[in-house]
């Protein structure tokens, strides 16, 4: 029997507000533990929460950008559970009345557009962070840092529309890019401000009912999300094939072993005894506010992609990649402004630049090659100062050192040979060394021409101007 996976994702993204969601404490990262706390976020008796308007605005921005309906009425609820990082004994979240509902995100799955439904987007507060003794003197102790307690989060719940680990990864990347375009979250998974839980089940292909699902947690990179889901799908299919059942539970991704392990039985919503938070009034959002936010929305990935195709005449494929992050799109536009040949720029960015970054697992804003340097190098190719082949080495050097291309070429002596005499000399040498090939070529084996080009290039260490080599070689081989 063939099985089909069904995947839904719950994403938590930290919002980039200055202060926490229900108090005036700063959301700054990396300060000494418990220095950013007050009676409200540590849940002292008698303290009262006050809603941060910016957090609501950011969530509306996200709702609009994902085509959600913004609820005219939403309500905070208490989600009750005990954990040492939760000083109040409950988390303020939303339950029956979320802020935004029924949106979607489009992804490109196997080159085809696929629409992933969003069930809801709601606001909630983050919990604190537990630190378990890591050094010799504090081994065996656990510490709690409440600086993160009360930092605003949006929770984004997708429909069970994803059908492969790859699609889940594509969806997450798209969502991250939207959050970054909107400038409402850094959405950095490694730093923990973009977190993802996955609901995974499998069912016989063609069956309508869903299978029993497991919830996966603790995946802190895109790669781990895809790996964990992939493992979980295989695990569940193996169980069903053996005639066993999948148990509804929460499972943790174990990075070291590359497997998911059972953590606890899955809670049902009623375990949390949700009820409306009596300290917070319902939120009523009027249309004029929504419209003002809609008008101020920045250009989003979809719109930018279309504009890149129209304005720069580059293929859809290029535009899709170049707009995948706001920073990369900016890098491209800046480079094209300095060197107005859009496809040439696109080829270098999508080829050499992204390849180097991917190898080093770096982002574009960590790249040492500035748009100015890239444009300068492309100018040197156009003017014939360096060949396209040498440019590859120049680029690598720029990427490694952050130096200007002009300096690199000068220091390394990589200036292209445009001197006819020097090229002719190399041609003579190549012909002398390969008399048989010369004879064969003259008898009609045209294919050998490429061989001679290669020999001349080798002789000049790649520095000869290819156009001149072609011209002179054709001329000389005739005789
Ligand atoms: Zn506080």
Boltz pocket constraint, residues with backbone or C-beta under 6 A from the ligand:
constraints:
  - pocket:
      binder: B
      contacts: [[A, 20], [A, 23], [A, 24], [A, 25], [A, 36], [A, 37], [A, 38], [A, 39], [A, 40], [A, 41], [A, 42], [A, 149], [A, 150]]
      max_distance: 6.0
